[in-house]
Amino acid sequence: MPDKSLEEAFRRICASEAPLSERLTSFSEAVRKFGRPFAEVYDDLVERIRSGEAGQAAPKPARRCPRFCCLTATTGSSLSMTF
């Protein structure tokens, strides 16, 4: 069933398991479809995110995340956030 509003499209896209790049493209298409005045600004934002290669340094699927944080437990011992 096609979306009836930008809000419906936004909810559907947010609930999607698609990669971020696909969700950004889908939302950009929805913004243009519903004629929102900020479509050009949104497209510019998406292009800036893509041109900066956002997420390129992130671990690939099925790869371990590097140790990225050390916390102190209430006992005073250190905890690391390794996944």
N, C-alpha and C positions, 0 to 999 in steps of 0.2 A: 504494500500500500504506500503510495507516495506521501511525502510529508506535506502537511497543510500550512505549516508556518516555519519560520526560522527556528523558533524554540523547539518544535518537534524534531527538526533536523539535528539541532545541537544535541538533544537528549539521545537520539539514535546514534549519532557519531561518537559521543562520549562513552556509550555502552559498548561500542564496537571493540573487538580485539585486534583490529587492523593496526599496522605500524603507524607511527605518528605522521609520517609523510603522507600516507593515504588519507588519514583523518583530516589533516590540514587541507588537502586538495578537496575532499568532500565538503568541508565546511565552506571553503572558498566558492565552490559551485553553488551551494545553498544560499550564500550571501548574494551572489549575482542573481539567482533565480527569484528571490524575494525582493529584489531591488532596493536593498538597504543602501543608504547614502555613504556608508563607510566601506563599501566593497573595495574601492581603490586603495584605501589606507590599509585594509586587512591584507590585500594581495601584496602590498609593499612589505608589510611585516613578515609574511610567509617567505617572501623572497630573501629578505635579510637573514632569516633563520637558516634557510637552506644554503645561502652563500657562505655563511659562517661554519658550515659543516657541523652543525649542532649534533652531538651524540656520537661523532665518529670515533672518539677515544673511549667510548663506553665498551664494556665487555660484550662480546657477541653472544647470541643465544647458546645456552649449554656450557658456557665458560664460567669459571669461578670469578667472583668479584674480588678485587684486591682488598687487603685489610685497609680500611679507610677511616677508622675512628678508634680511639682509646677512651674509655670512660672509667671513672672511679666508682666502684661499688660502695654501698653503705659501709661495708667492712673495711674499706680502704684499699682493697686489692684492685688491680686493673682488669678491665674487661675489654676485649676487642670485638669489633663487629665484622667478622669474616663470615661470608656466606658461601 
